[in-house]
Amino acid sequence: MAGFYRPRHPERTVLYRVLSHHFERFLAAYERCFEEEYGYFRRNVREVVERYLDCANPLPRALPGSGVRTQAPISGAVDIAARSAI
């Protein structure tokens, strides 16, 4: 059916659940456990994973140690608010 939008619901996939629960811990351990064998962690990998996690979550995701990242649905503008302001 042309013109009918069907959401894909990535939050229902195993990949989404694994990344949302363990990705920050993986990043914290990468340098110590994997960098010597595999090289530095590429920033674009982190950006892609965060975009994937954000696409399924209409609520803002907390950034480690800073604030909350929000993105306007139409313009795509990104804003970071202090946790105390929320």
N, C-alpha and C positions, 0 to 999 in steps of 0.2 A: 504494500500500500504506500504510494508516494506521498511524501509530506507528513507522515506520521512519525513522531519522535518516540523512540523506545529507549529509556535509560538503560545502561549496561550494568549498573550496580557493582562496580569493582570492589566495593567494601564487603561483598559476599564471597569473594574468592580467597583461597588459601594464601596466595601471594600477598594480597593486601593485608591480611591478618598477620602474617609473619613479619612483613616490613613494618607495619604500624607498632607491633609489640617489641621488635628486636633491633631495628635499624640504628637507633641512637646508641645502644649498647655496643653494636658492631663497630660503629664509628669510633667510639671511645677506646676500643681495644685494637683497632686496625694497626696503628703505628707499632705498637708493642709486639703484636702477634704475627703480622703479615707483611709489613713494609720491607723487611730485609729480603724476603723471597720474591715478592710481587711488585715492588716499587711503591712510589707514593700513591696516595689515593686521589684519583682524579676528581676535581671539583664538579665537573659536569655530571658525574654519576650521582653525587649527592643531590644536585639540582633536579635531575630527572626523577629520582625516587621521591623527593619532596613534592614535585608537581603531580606525580601519580597519586600520592596520598592526599593531596589537596583537592584533586578532581572529584573525589568521592565524598568529601567532607565539607558540607556547607558551613560548618562552624569553624572558627579560627583555630589553628594549631599553635601551641606554645612553642616559641623558639627557646632553645636552651639558654638559661641564664639572662634572658633579656625581657621580652614582652610577648605580646600575642600578634601574630601575623594575620592580617585580614586582606582580602582581595575583593575589589568591586566586581560584581558579576558581569556588568556590561562593558565598562571601560578597561577592566583588568588592572586598575591602579592598585598598588600594594602599599599598605600602611602598617606600621608597627606601633602598637600602643603599650604603654607601661602597664604591668599587671595591676598596679594600684588604681589605674584609671578605669578598670573594668568592673 
